[in-house]
Amino acid sequence: MLKLAGFFCPLIGVRMTHYRKPPLSIQAQLELLQQRGLVIGDAANAKRYLQRVGYYRLMGYFYTQRVPGSDHFREQATFEEAISLYEFDRGLRDLVMEAVGHIEIAARTVLTYHFAHAHGAFGHLEPRNLTFTEQDHADWLTGVESEVTRSKEAFVRHYRDRYTSPAFPKVPIWMATEVMSLGSLSRFYRALHNREQKTVAGEMQMAAPVFANWLHVTSVARNVVAHHGRLWNKELGVSAVRPRSAGWSEREAPFAPNRSFFLLLLLRKLLGATTADSRGWRGRVDAHLSAGLTNEVRMISLGAAEGWQEHLLWRE
């Protein structure tokens, strides 16, 4: 049994405890899981996943099989079920990233085109062209210029080496948007003046307030996927706005707007304004979900509901 050494911290008025758990060998990790009631059908394969995926990451996929409030597992809980869920989630991340890539490129292109034609190559340097506060504009611009400086793109090096005014890392907006993060792009869109927001959103076949929110949700999802975080049971930390158009109300689409199934719905909608084959993507996601949502726990954790396959927003 591990011993915990505690002490009282007067500054915050709580008893502090040192973390003293030692690292465990792969064999010890396997034995600990077995001691807690997990059935391991293929020990060699289980060791391979512990070696290459990691005990701590896999714990998120063991969660549904654990006894609530306990480290022990339910009867008939298996390592293989956790692996199945891990692989399902990995495939889901790949499909989400594919969609995000198409959406990100389309949003960059449309936003850049309209902003550049309205305000010129360096219009983003002028606070009056955006609705940021002075400080927010300075902070956003500092972040963008940092992204430009870190970029290894040939066009960025060409500007740096050839042009002196405006001085690098100030670059034309069509260069800046190519290297800025999706989060920076989302902030840029939200800072556009209302007229320009409507123009960009119109090309993306969305209402401006909804597109602003969905672009932000997309950037959050991209960060989760880029860091290989779980999606199947993820609360994204931001809720998607429901469009006012038919089919999206809470009554018509009873899917949690901060869960992954709603994310899939909005990604499919946004894909319609890109060069992607949105129906083909939907078909592959459909097949992946149908194979992976093998029980009610998985379906609910994803944010889906019975009959999701035939829902109007998914089939249209």
Backbone bond lengths (Angstrom), bond angles and torsions (degrees), N, CA, C in turn:
res aa  C-N    CA-C-N  psi(-1)  N-CA   C-N-CA  omega(-1)  CA-C   N-CA-C  phi
1 M - - - 1.472 - - 1.522 109.61 -
2 L 1.340 115.17 138.72 1.459 119.96 179.99 1.515 111.20 -77.35
3 K 1.327 117.28 139.82 1.463 121.49 177.15 1.522 108.98 -100.66
4 L 1.304 115.59 134.90 1.457 121.40 179.87 1.522 109.28 -110.72
5 A 1.295 116.16 126.77 1.468 120.56 178.35 1.515 108.69 -94.89
6 G 1.325 116.93 124.21 1.451 119.86 -177.29 1.512 112.62 -113.27
7 F 1.317 116.56 156.98 1.457 121.77 174.46 1.509 108.31 -151.95
8 F 1.339 115.61 158.24 1.454 120.95 -177.10 1.518 109.62 -96.86
9 C 1.337 116.06 129.80 1.461 121.28 178.70 1.524 108.76 -103.14
10 P 1.341 118.63 106.83 1.468 120.79 -177.05 1.522 113.53 -65.79
11 L 1.343 117.61 -23.54 1.464 119.53 -176.79 1.515 112.15 -67.48
12 I 1.331 117.15 -34.30 1.459 119.36 -178.75 1.525 112.30 -115.99
13 G 1.344 117.29 -4.51 1.451 121.03 172.60 1.514 115.55 72.13
14 V 1.323 117.47 25.25 1.466 120.24 177.79 1.519 109.31 -132.07
15 R 1.313 114.76 157.39 1.448 119.43 177.65 1.524 109.69 -81.45
16 M 1.329 116.17 125.40 1.453 122.22 -178.80 1.515 109.84 -94.61
17 T 1.318 116.98 146.96 1.455 122.25 -178.57 1.507 110.51 -129.99
18 H 1.317 116.15 130.79 1.467 120.73 176.97 1.523 110.04 -74.03
19 Y 1.327 115.73 143.39 1.463 121.51 174.20 1.525 107.19 -87.32
20 R 1.326 116.22 119.00 1.460 119.29 -174.68 1.531 113.15 -125.93
21 K 1.340 117.17 17.75 1.458 118.33 179.11 1.526 109.44 -70.91
22 P 1.328 117.40 128.98 1.467 120.15 179.23 1.526 111.18 -82.68
23 P 1.338 118.31 160.43 1.465 119.68 173.07 1.523 109.43 -68.27
24 L 1.334 116.42 146.30 1.461 121.97 -179.03 1.526 110.09 -110.63
25 S 1.309 116.31 143.67 1.454 120.54 173.66 1.528 109.30 -66.94
26 I 1.336 116.99 163.23 1.463 120.49 179.15 1.525 109.82 -58.51
27 Q 1.323 117.46 -42.89 1.464 120.47 179.50 1.531 110.75 -63.33
28 A 1.331 116.82 -40.35 1.466 120.11 179.17 1.532 111.12 -66.61
29 Q 1.334 116.94 -36.47 1.465 120.41 176.21 1.523 110.41 -62.09
30 L 1.318 115.53 -44.60 1.462 120.91 179.30 1.519 111.01 -61.18
31 E 1.315 116.15 -44.86 1.472 120.73 -179.17 1.515 111.34 -66.23
32 L 1.337 117.18 -36.67 1.465 120.13 178.86 1.522 110.62 -63.40
33 L 1.330 116.71 -42.60 1.460 120.40 177.97 1.533 110.94 -62.35
34 Q 1.306 116.14 -41.72 1.463 119.83 178.69 1.520 111.52 -65.41
35 Q 1.337 116.69 -40.69 1.463 120.61 178.23 1.529 111.68 -61.04
36 R 1.317 115.17 -29.27 1.465 119.69 -179.52 1.530 112.54 -88.68
37 G 1.331 116.19 5.24 1.459 119.86 171.40 1.508 116.08 102.08
38 L 1.343 118.48 7.41 1.451 120.61 -179.43 1.528 109.91 -82.42
39 V 1.313 116.12 130.64 1.463 121.58 177.15 1.522 108.87 -85.51
40 I 1.328 116.59 129.26 1.462 121.62 -179.07 1.524 107.63 -118.45
41 G 1.324 115.40 106.72 1.457 120.44 -175.93 1.507 113.59 -75.70
42 D 1.349 116.60 -36.40 1.466 121.80 -177.38 1.522 107.38 -129.02
43 A 1.335 115.84 96.14 1.468 120.45 -174.60 1.518 111.69 -63.81
44 A 1.332 117.28 -37.85 1.464 120.08 -178.64 1.527 110.74 -64.60
45 N 1.337 116.80 -42.84 1.461 119.97 179.01 1.520 111.21 -68.77
46 A 1.331 116.50 -37.21 1.467 120.44 177.47 1.524 110.40 -61.41
47 K 1.334 116.65 -42.25 1.466 120.30 178.44 1.529 110.53 -62.89
48 R 1.340 115.77 -39.42 1.474 119.63 179.94 1.525 111.00 -61.21
49 Y 1.331 117.32 -41.44 1.465 120.18 178.87 1.525 111.09 -69.80
50 L 1.321 117.12 -37.36 1.460 119.69 177.58 1.524 110.65 -65.85
51 Q 1.329 116.80 -34.57 1.467 121.36 -179.60 1.527 112.42 -74.79
52 R 1.343 117.52 -35.28 1.456 120.37 -171.25 1.530 114.43 -108.47
53 V 1.316 117.29 -20.05 1.470 121.12 177.54 1.524 110.11 -107.70
54 G 1.330 116.06 -42.49 1.454 120.14 174.87 1.515 113.98 105.27
55 Y 1.310 114.74 139.14 1.464 122.35 -179.65 1.526 110.96 -58.02
56 Y 1.322 116.72 -47.03 1.466 120.40 -173.57 1.523 111.19 -65.34
57 R 1.346 117.59 -42.01 1.463 120.41 178.58 1.524 110.45 -67.20
58 L 1.330 116.60 -40.66 1.461 119.80 -178.45 1.524 112.55 -67.26
59 M 1.325 117.32 -23.84 1.467 119.44 -178.97 1.528 111.45 -57.09
60 G 1.329 117.14 -31.72 1.460 120.15 178.37 1.513 112.74 -64.75
61 Y 1.333 116.50 -23.82 1.466 121.18 -179.82 1.523 112.38 -95.97
62 F 1.335 117.04 -11.78 1.456 121.56 171.94 1.531 111.43 -82.35
63 Y 1.317 115.94 -18.34 1.465 121.68 -166.86 1.525 113.83 -53.11
64 T 1.326 117.93 -44.20 1.471 120.13 -175.00 1.518 112.71 -68.12
65 Q 1.329 116.89 -14.87 1.464 120.21 -179.12 1.529 112.78 -98.89
66 R 1.311 117.10 -0.97 1.465 120.43 -178.18 1.526 111.47 -86.41
67 V 1.317 115.15 152.46 1.461 121.09 173.83 1.526 107.23 -70.75
68 P 1.329 119.24 127.07 1.474 120.89 -178.54 1.521 112.19 -52.84
69 G 1.327 116.22 130.90 1.458 121.57 178.03 1.512 114.23 76.45
70 S 1.327 116.84 12.92 1.460 120.78 -176.23 1.519 109.98 -138.02
71 D 1.347 115.65 159.03 1.459 120.77 173.62 1.524 111.69 -84.91
72 H 1.324 116.67 -6.89 1.450 120.74 -175.97 1.531 111.87 -88.97
73 F 1.319 114.89 160.45 1.453 121.32 -175.51 1.526 111.66 -101.25
74 R 1.318 114.05 156.05 1.453 120.06 175.41 1.534 109.68 -68.17
75 E 1.321 115.70 164.06 1.456 119.99 174.31 1.531 110.04 -61.73
76 Q 1.312 115.67 140.59 1.463 123.61 178.99 1.532 113.50 69.55
77 A 1.319 117.77 13.66 1.466 120.43 173.67 1.528 108.81 -70.41
78 T 1.333 116.89 137.76 1.465 120.46 -175.68 1.525 112.19 -131.12
79 F 1.320 114.85 151.93 1.461 120.91 173.93 1.526 109.86 -64.22
80 E 1.343 115.53 -35.70 1.453 120.62 -177.40 1.524 112.57 -63.88
81 E 1.335 117.48 -33.32 1.469 120.44 176.51 1.527 110.25 -65.25
82 A 1.334 116.59 -40.08 1.462 120.44 178.21 1.526 111.10 -65.07
83 I 1.338 116.92 -39.88 1.461 120.38 177.73 1.527 110.29 -64.05
84 S 1.328 115.99 -42.92 1.464 120.06 178.35 1.522 110.93 -58.20
85 L 1.321 116.82 -43.01 1.459 121.34 -179.74 1.524 110.95 -68.53
86 Y 1.325 116.49 -38.67 1.465 120.97 177.72 1.528 110.47 -61.07
87 E 1.332 116.76 -45.79 1.459 120.70 -178.67 1.534 111.55 -68.31
88 F 1.330 116.02 -36.14 1.467 120.13 175.24 1.527 109.80 -60.75
89 D 1.313 116.58 -45.28 1.461 121.34 -178.14 1.522 111.02 -67.38
90 R 1.325 117.19 -38.27 1.459 120.75 178.78 1.528 110.54 -62.68
91 G 1.323 116.91 -43.28 1.458 120.18 177.28 1.514 112.25 -64.88
92 L 1.336 116.47 -36.03 1.462 121.08 178.27 1.525 110.58 -64.57
93 R 1.322 116.80 -41.53 1.467 120.37 177.71 1.523 111.08 -60.63
94 D 1.319 116.79 -41.45 1.467 120.08 179.57 1.528 111.26 -61.51
95 L 1.322 116.72 -41.79 1.465 120.67 -179.62 1.530 111.31 -68.14
96 V 1.322 116.40 -38.96 1.467 120.31 178.32 1.526 110.17 -66.11
97 M 1.329 117.16 -43.37 1.461 119.82 -179.31 1.526 111.36 -64.36
98 E 1.310 116.86 -36.15 1.467 120.29 176.79 1.527 110.40 -59.78
99 A 1.328 116.58 -47.06 1.462 120.69 179.85 1.517 111.34 -65.59
100 V 1.319 116.96 -44.23 1.466 121.09 -179.57 1.525 110.59 -59.15
101 G 1.330 117.17 -38.55 1.457 120.42 179.60 1.518 112.33 -60.00
102 H 1.324 117.19 -46.40 1.466 121.06 178.36 1.535 110.84 -62.64
103 I 1.327 115.93 -44.44 1.470 121.26 -176.86 1.526 110.59 -66.31
104 E 1.316 116.07 -42.61 1.463 120.82 -179.70 1.523 111.22 -61.24
105 I 1.315 117.42 -45.03 1.466 120.64 -179.71 1.519 111.08 -64.76
106 A 1.333 117.21 -43.79 1.462 120.00 179.77 1.525 111.05 -63.80
107 A 1.334 117.14 -44.22 1.464 120.63 -179.10 1.529 110.61 -63.68
108 R 1.323 117.42 -42.99 1.469 121.27 177.61 1.528 110.67 -58.08
109 T 1.325 115.30 -46.63 1.460 120.37 -174.39 1.521 111.83 -66.00
110 V 1.326 116.59 -48.53 1.462 120.89 -177.89 1.528 110.60 -65.83
111 L 1.321 117.31 -45.87 1.467 121.16 -179.29 1.529 110.28 -61.67
112 T 1.319 116.05 -47.45 1.468 120.38 -177.87 1.525 111.31 -61.69
113 Y 1.316 116.50 -44.46 1.464 120.95 -177.70 1.527 110.90 -58.58
114 H 1.311 116.56 -50.85 1.466 119.59 -175.38 1.528 111.75 -71.93
115 F 1.318 117.19 -38.92 1.465 119.06 -179.75 1.528 110.29 -67.25
116 A 1.321 117.12 -43.06 1.464 120.12 -178.68 1.518 111.62 -63.77
117 H 1.323 117.05 -39.63 1.461 119.66 179.58 1.528 112.28 -72.19
118 A 1.316 116.48 -24.52 1.467 119.75 178.05 1.522 112.01 -83.87
119 H 1.346 117.58 -34.40 1.467 119.71 -168.87 1.527 114.26 -130.58
120 G 1.316 118.74 -1.02 1.455 120.52 177.57 1.518 113.50 88.48
121 A 1.315 114.69 176.52 1.463 121.66 -173.69 1.518 113.30 -61.09
122 F 1.331 116.99 -32.99 1.460 120.18 -175.35 1.536 111.94 -117.12
123 G 1.326 115.86 24.82 1.462 119.87 -178.18 1.511 114.14 -62.18
124 H 1.324 117.16 -25.93 1.472 120.29 -179.29 1.528 112.53 -70.47
125 L 1.338 116.66 -13.92 1.467 119.75 178.26 1.519 111.88 -79.41
126 E 1.328 116.90 -15.30 1.461 121.70 -176.24 1.536 110.40 -97.34
127 P 1.321 118.22 117.90 1.469 121.10 -178.55 1.525 113.50 -57.27
128 R 1.339 117.53 -31.58 1.468 119.83 -175.76 1.534 112.08 -66.56
129 N 1.333 117.10 -19.65 1.462 120.10 -178.72 1.522 113.24 -83.61
130 L 1.330 115.83 -2.88 1.461 121.21 -178.56 1.523 108.99 -135.76
131 T 1.302 116.72 164.14 1.467 120.52 -176.67 1.517 112.68 -97.89
132 F 1.324 118.06 9.30 1.457 121.44 174.01 1.531 110.32 -57.41
133 T 1.321 116.88 151.63 1.454 119.21 162.78 1.528 107.09 -68.30
134 E 1.312 116.68 164.89 1.464 119.78 -179.14 1.526 111.09 -57.55
135 Q 1.343 116.51 -43.08 1.462 120.37 -178.85 1.526 111.48 -69.32
136 D 1.341 116.20 -42.36 1.466 119.48 179.75 1.524 111.27 -63.78
137 H 1.334 116.15 -37.88 1.463 119.34 178.00 1.523 110.37 -64.91
138 A 1.323 116.03 -42.91 1.470 120.07 178.92 1.523 110.64 -62.57
139 D 1.333 116.63 -42.42 1.472 120.59 179.95 1.530 111.06 -65.82
140 W 1.342 115.75 -43.92 1.464 119.45 179.40 1.526 110.74 -62.84
141 L 1.324 116.05 -44.88 1.462 120.58 -178.49 1.536 110.84 -64.97
142 T 1.312 117.23 -38.11 1.471 120.61 176.87 1.525 110.54 -61.52
143 G 1.341 115.95 -41.64 1.459 119.99 178.18 1.515 112.09 -64.59
144 V 1.337 116.60 -43.04 1.463 121.08 179.47 1.527 110.34 -63.65
145 E 1.324 116.94 -44.39 1.462 120.15 -178.99 1.528 111.10 -66.56
146 S 1.317 116.50 -31.25 1.466 119.57 174.78 1.528 110.51 -65.85
147 E 1.348 116.28 -40.35 1.464 120.43 177.43 1.527 110.85 -66.06
148 V 1.321 116.86 -38.49 1.467 121.19 176.81 1.528 110.02 -62.69
149 T 1.317 116.93 -45.21 1.468 121.69 -178.37 1.522 111.40 -61.89
150 R 1.325 117.17 -37.79 1.471 120.71 -178.93 1.523 112.79 -76.66
151 S 1.317 117.21 -16.97 1.458 120.95 -174.78 1.535 111.58 -67.36
152 K 1.335 114.79 143.19 1.468 121.40 176.04 1.538 111.53 -105.95
153 E 1.326 116.35 9.77 1.456 119.95 -177.44 1.538 110.82 -62.59
154 A 1.339 115.14 143.20 1.467 120.36 -178.67 1.523 111.96 -62.03
155 F 1.358 117.15 -37.61 1.470 118.66 -178.19 1.527 111.85 -68.23
156 V 1.323 116.81 -29.14 1.465 120.33 176.53 1.526 109.81 -70.37
157 R 1.332 116.77 -44.74 1.478 120.29 177.86 1.528 110.74 -61.97
158 H 1.339 115.30 -39.02 1.478 119.70 -179.58 1.534 109.87 -61.80
159 Y 1.325 117.22 -44.98 1.470 119.52 179.81 1.527 109.86 -63.76
160 R 1.327 116.10 -45.74 1.474 120.18 -178.31 1.526 111.53 -59.07
161 D 1.334 116.14 -40.47 1.464 120.21 -174.66 1.531 113.64 -81.74
162 R 1.341 117.32 -21.01 1.471 118.91 -172.79 1.520 114.33 -107.87
163 Y 1.339 118.04 -33.92 1.463 120.14 -170.55 1.531 111.18 -110.75
164 T 1.311 114.55 141.05 1.469 120.35 -179.07 1.525 112.72 -112.84
165 S 1.323 117.13 -10.95 1.460 119.71 -178.64 1.533 109.98 -145.09
166 P 1.350 116.42 123.10 1.462 127.22 -10.83 1.531 111.69 -62.26
167 A 1.300 115.13 148.14 1.457 120.45 -174.11 1.525 111.45 -71.28
168 F 1.319 116.44 140.56 1.453 123.10 174.00 1.540 108.89 -55.42
169 P 1.314 120.96 139.75 1.470 128.36 12.63 1.523 115.73 -91.60
170 K 1.324 117.89 19.75 1.461 119.33 170.62 1.522 107.57 -75.64
171 V 1.324 116.21 122.95 1.470 121.61 -177.54 1.527 108.16 -134.51
172 P 1.335 118.36 163.82 1.464 120.65 177.55 1.530 111.25 -58.08
173 I 1.314 115.72 153.01 1.454 120.72 -174.85 1.520 111.31 -59.54
174 W 1.361 117.88 -33.75 1.466 118.59 -178.78 1.530 112.23 -71.88
175 M 1.313 117.25 -18.35 1.465 119.94 171.05 1.527 110.31 -84.38
176 A 1.328 115.49 -42.58 1.472 119.98 -177.89 1.519 111.85 -60.70
177 T 1.341 117.53 -44.09 1.468 119.11 -177.43 1.520 112.08 -69.83
178 E 1.335 118.28 -23.18 1.459 120.40 178.52 1.527 112.35 -70.24
179 V 1.326 116.51 -25.39 1.474 118.49 -176.03 1.522 112.98 -113.73
180 M 1.327 118.09 -9.86 1.463 118.47 179.97 1.524 110.45 -74.73
181 S 1.309 116.28 152.93 1.462 122.05 179.69 1.521 109.64 -68.31
182 L 1.329 115.36 162.60 1.458 119.33 176.57 1.522 110.51 -64.74
183 G 1.321 117.25 -31.39 1.458 120.17 175.70 1.515 111.98 -63.66
184 S 1.323 116.73 -43.04 1.474 120.77 177.17 1.516 110.73 -65.79
185 L 1.324 116.73 -38.37 1.462 120.88 178.07 1.527 110.59 -64.40
186 S 1.332 116.44 -40.88 1.459 121.05 178.61 1.525 110.67 -62.10
187 R 1.319 117.35 -42.90 1.466 121.30 177.03 1.527 110.89 -63.49
188 F 1.310 116.08 -39.35 1.466 122.04 178.47 1.523 109.87 -59.93
189 Y 1.317 116.52 -48.07 1.463 119.57 -179.93 1.529 111.21 -60.82
190 R 1.333 117.24 -44.95 1.466 120.35 -178.46 1.520 112.10 -64.01
191 A 1.340 116.73 -21.48 1.476 120.34 -179.60 1.527 112.83 -91.99
192 L 1.332 117.48 -2.76 1.462 118.83 176.14 1.527 110.20 -65.12
193 H 1.317 116.94 153.44 1.452 120.70 172.39 1.531 108.84 -67.98
194 N 1.300 115.32 154.77 1.464 121.55 -171.41 1.523 113.05 -52.57
195 R 1.328 117.15 -43.73 1.464 121.16 -178.33 1.528 110.98 -59.97
196 E 1.327 115.65 -43.84 1.461 119.92 -178.16 1.532 111.20 -72.30
197 Q 1.332 116.74 -35.34 1.465 119.49 175.17 1.525 110.19 -58.57
198 K 1.322 116.20 -45.58 1.466 120.13 -178.61 1.522 111.66 -63.88
199 T 1.316 116.49 -38.93 1.467 120.01 179.98 1.525 111.14 -63.42
200 V 1.332 116.33 -47.48 1.465 121.21 -179.81 1.522 110.50 -64.88
201 A 1.330 116.40 -47.73 1.466 120.20 -178.96 1.526 110.79 -62.71
202 G 1.341 116.91 -37.17 1.454 120.36 178.62 1.522 112.03 -60.08
203 E 1.343 116.24 -40.83 1.462 119.32 177.36 1.526 111.82 -66.87
204 M 1.331 115.88 -28.07 1.462 120.36 177.72 1.530 111.26 -89.63
205 Q 1.359 115.51 8.61 1.467 122.80 174.64 1.532 111.93 62.69
206 M 1.338 115.30 39.08 1.460 121.07 -177.85 1.526 109.90 -136.92
207 A 1.333 115.59 159.85 1.459 120.78 167.27 1.524 107.90 -77.53
208 A 1.319 117.11 144.84 1.463 121.34 -173.28 1.530 114.13 -56.36
209 P 1.357 120.06 -48.64 1.469 118.58 -178.62 1.532 112.57 -62.70
210 V 1.333 116.17 -36.79 1.459 119.94 179.54 1.528 110.08 -68.87
211 F 1.338 116.91 -43.61 1.457 119.49 -179.91 1.521 111.26 -62.92
212 A 1.329 117.72 -39.84 1.468 120.75 177.95 1.524 110.36 -59.09
213 N 1.328 116.44 -45.44 1.468 120.62 179.33 1.518 111.34 -66.77
214 W 1.329 116.86 -45.20 1.468 120.03 -176.32 1.525 111.92 -67.84
215 L 1.321 117.54 -32.23 1.461 119.87 175.93 1.528 109.76 -66.12
216 H 1.334 116.07 -38.07 1.465 120.53 176.65 1.522 110.52 -66.02
217 V 1.328 117.19 -45.78 1.470 121.09 178.04 1.527 110.10 -58.90
218 T 1.328 116.51 -42.31 1.459 121.27 179.02 1.518 111.30 -61.53
219 S 1.331 117.12 -39.50 1.471 120.15 179.36 1.522 110.84 -67.65
220 V 1.340 117.21 -37.44 1.467 120.81 176.83 1.525 110.00 -64.25
221 A 1.339 116.69 -45.56 1.463 121.05 179.04 1.523 110.69 -61.24
222 R 1.328 116.35 -40.39 1.466 119.69 179.63 1.515 110.76 -61.22
223 N 1.322 117.38 -40.66 1.463 120.64 179.11 1.522 111.50 -64.20
224 V 1.331 116.82 -40.17 1.465 120.60 177.37 1.520 109.98 -60.83
225 V 1.333 115.65 -48.61 1.466 120.78 -176.96 1.528 110.87 -66.35
226 A 1.327 117.00 -42.21 1.466 120.82 -177.95 1.522 111.66 -62.33
227 H 1.331 117.32 -28.07 1.459 121.52 178.61 1.526 111.74 -99.94
228 H 1.338 115.70 14.13 1.468 122.17 174.90 1.521 112.44 59.59
229 G 1.327 115.57 33.73 1.457 120.09 177.85 1.517 111.19 -76.63
230 R 1.323 116.56 163.61 1.461 120.88 178.12 1.521 110.14 -71.05
231 L 1.332 115.24 141.25 1.461 121.45 174.96 1.519 111.93 -112.92
232 W 1.326 117.98 -33.96 1.466 121.63 -169.60 1.531 112.28 -59.15
233 N 1.340 118.14 -32.84 1.464 120.28 179.22 1.520 111.53 -125.49
234 K 1.324 115.93 28.67 1.461 121.03 -172.84 1.524 112.28 -86.35
235 E 1.332 116.46 130.78 1.463 121.37 162.63 1.524 105.37 -90.21
236 L 1.306 116.56 116.35 1.460 120.46 -168.92 1.520 114.04 -69.02
237 G 1.325 117.46 -13.78 1.462 119.37 -179.50 1.516 112.63 86.98
238 V 1.328 117.08 -5.46 1.464 122.45 175.53 1.520 106.63 -145.14
239 S 1.310 116.52 137.43 1.462 120.67 -179.28 1.516 110.49 -96.98
240 A 1.319 115.31 138.17 1.460 120.34 177.33 1.524 110.30 -75.87
241 V 1.311 116.07 140.46 1.460 122.14 174.72 1.524 108.73 -75.00
242 R 1.317 116.51 139.63 1.465 121.13 176.93 1.529 109.34 -87.47
243 P 1.324 117.45 126.14 1.471 119.11 174.69 1.526 110.51 -62.62
244 R 1.316 115.87 158.13 1.468 120.14 178.71 1.523 112.35 -82.65
245 S 1.311 116.80 -6.51 1.464 120.18 -177.99 1.524 110.81 -71.67
246 A 1.315 115.52 163.01 1.457 122.18 -175.38 1.521 111.88 -58.89
247 G 1.311 115.12 138.52 1.449 121.64 175.09 1.508 115.40 98.95
248 W 1.343 118.06 -16.45 1.458 120.79 -172.43 1.524 114.37 -98.87
249 S 1.313 119.15 -6.59 1.467 120.32 -178.25 1.523 109.75 -65.08
250 E 1.314 115.62 161.27 1.471 120.30 179.96 1.522 111.20 -61.45
251 R 1.325 116.46 -34.17 1.466 119.80 178.72 1.519 111.05 -69.29
252 E 1.327 116.16 -40.95 1.470 119.96 -177.63 1.527 112.47 -78.88
253 A 1.316 116.50 -32.91 1.467 121.64 -178.10 1.528 108.87 -128.46
254 P 1.334 117.73 81.09 1.461 121.12 -174.77 1.525 113.00 -77.69
255 F 1.324 115.55 55.31 1.459 121.82 -179.75 1.526 108.63 -114.46
256 A 1.323 117.23 134.99 1.466 121.65 -177.83 1.525 110.31 -61.22
257 P 1.335 119.04 123.85 1.471 121.30 -175.73 1.524 114.33 -74.60
258 N 1.336 117.73 0.33 1.466 119.91 175.61 1.525 111.49 -112.77
259 R 1.342 115.99 15.25 1.465 121.17 -179.35 1.535 110.96 -114.64
260 S 1.318 115.23 169.07 1.457 120.75 -168.78 1.523 114.26 -69.95
261 F 1.332 118.95 -28.90 1.459 117.24 -179.76 1.526 110.56 -67.95
262 F 1.322 117.66 -40.36 1.467 120.08 175.83 1.524 109.71 -63.31
263 L 1.326 116.75 -37.36 1.469 120.49 175.42 1.522 110.27 -57.80
264 L 1.331 117.49 -43.46 1.462 120.65 179.18 1.527 111.05 -63.36
265 L 1.326 116.88 -37.82 1.465 120.36 177.95 1.528 111.29 -62.80
266 L 1.321 116.65 -46.05 1.466 118.84 -177.46 1.528 111.26 -72.13
267 L 1.338 117.17 -33.01 1.463 118.79 176.53 1.520 110.32 -64.02
268 R 1.329 116.56 -41.44 1.462 119.54 179.47 1.531 110.29 -63.37
269 K 1.332 116.82 -40.70 1.464 120.13 178.04 1.529 110.95 -62.20
270 L 1.332 116.74 -45.96 1.463 120.66 -179.60 1.522 111.79 -66.55
271 L 1.317 117.92 -32.67 1.464 120.87 179.57 1.526 111.91 -60.96
272 G 1.333 116.57 -24.89 1.457 120.35 -179.98 1.520 113.44 -62.69
273 A 1.333 117.03 -18.73 1.466 120.91 179.90 1.527 111.67 -103.26
274 T 1.328 117.12 14.83 1.463 121.46 179.60 1.526 109.81 -116.27
275 T 1.321 116.04 -175.99 1.463 120.13 176.89 1.526 112.15 -85.21
276 A 1.320 117.45 0.94 1.467 121.42 -176.43 1.526 111.85 -71.57
277 D 1.307 115.97 155.48 1.462 122.72 171.06 1.530 106.60 -84.43
278 S 1.329 116.53 88.77 1.461 119.81 -173.40 1.529 112.15 -65.33
279 R 1.317 117.03 -33.20 1.469 119.37 178.19 1.533 110.92 -69.45
280 G 1.319 115.88 -39.68 1.457 119.46 177.23 1.514 111.71 -63.23
281 W 1.362 115.64 -42.17 1.468 120.25 177.34 1.512 109.98 -62.70
282 R 1.336 116.93 -45.72 1.461 120.76 178.95 1.525 110.75 -58.52
283 G 1.342 116.99 -40.81 1.448 120.44 179.58 1.518 112.53 -61.97
284 R 1.330 116.29 -41.01 1.467 119.86 179.35 1.524 111.86 -70.55
285 V 1.324 116.47 -38.12 1.469 119.58 175.67 1.522 109.66 -65.91
286 D 1.320 115.94 -42.31 1.463 121.33 179.39 1.531 110.39 -56.51
287 A 1.333 116.36 -47.18 1.465 120.90 -179.77 1.525 110.68 -64.59
288 H 1.321 116.13 -40.08 1.474 120.13 -179.24 1.530 111.03 -65.96
289 L 1.325 116.93 -44.90 1.460 119.91 179.83 1.523 111.35 -67.22
290 S 1.324 116.51 -41.76 1.466 119.99 -178.82 1.525 110.95 -60.45
291 A 1.338 116.11 -36.88 1.458 120.19 179.54 1.525 112.20 -78.14
292 G 1.337 116.47 -29.23 1.462 119.86 -172.98 1.509 116.39 -96.08
293 L 1.338 117.31 -27.55 1.469 119.86 -179.04 1.525 108.45 -84.56
294 T 1.320 114.91 70.82 1.465 121.97 -172.07 1.513 113.91 -84.47
295 N 1.321 117.51 -8.42 1.463 119.85 177.74 1.520 109.59 -150.43
296 E 1.317 115.36 169.17 1.465 121.01 -175.16 1.521 111.78 -65.30
297 V 1.332 116.97 -35.19 1.463 120.26 -179.47 1.519 110.63 -60.75
298 R 1.330 116.65 -45.07 1.460 119.76 179.37 1.523 111.02 -64.06
299 M 1.309 116.92 -42.51 1.458 120.99 -177.52 1.528 110.90 -64.08
300 I 1.328 116.64 -46.55 1.463 120.90 -179.03 1.528 110.37 -65.89
301 S 1.340 116.51 -40.58 1.463 120.24 -179.45 1.522 111.36 -62.72
302 L 1.318 116.88 -33.39 1.467 121.21 177.82 1.526 111.47 -72.47
303 G 1.341 116.16 -21.81 1.460 120.05 -176.57 1.509 112.63 95.53
304 A 1.342 116.52 10.92 1.460 120.87 177.51 1.526 109.40 -88.99
305 A 1.315 116.34 -177.89 1.460 121.55 179.05 1.526 108.29 -149.87
306 E 1.305 115.68 164.71 1.461 120.67 179.77 1.535 109.95 -52.70
307 G 1.321 116.21 132.94 1.452 120.78 179.47 1.509 114.85 84.62
308 W 1.342 117.26 12.41 1.466 119.97 -177.78 1.530 112.04 -57.37
309 Q 1.343 116.84 -33.49 1.472 119.53 -176.70 1.525 112.80 -60.52
310 E 1.324 116.66 -30.63 1.465 120.81 -174.96 1.518 113.54 -102.51
311 H 1.318 117.11 5.12 1.464 119.13 -178.42 1.528 110.15 -64.92
312 L 1.324 116.34 142.33 1.459 122.18 -176.11 1.519 112.47 -54.16
313 L 1.334 118.23 -42.54 1.454 121.14 -177.12 1.525 111.73 -67.17
314 W 1.311 117.28 -25.56 1.446 121.32 -179.93 1.515 112.01 -88.10
315 R 1.333 118.20 -34.38 1.456 121.68 -174.63 1.527 113.57 -89.22
316 E 1.329 117.89 -25.98 1.469 119.78 -172.11 1.520 112.24 -60.61
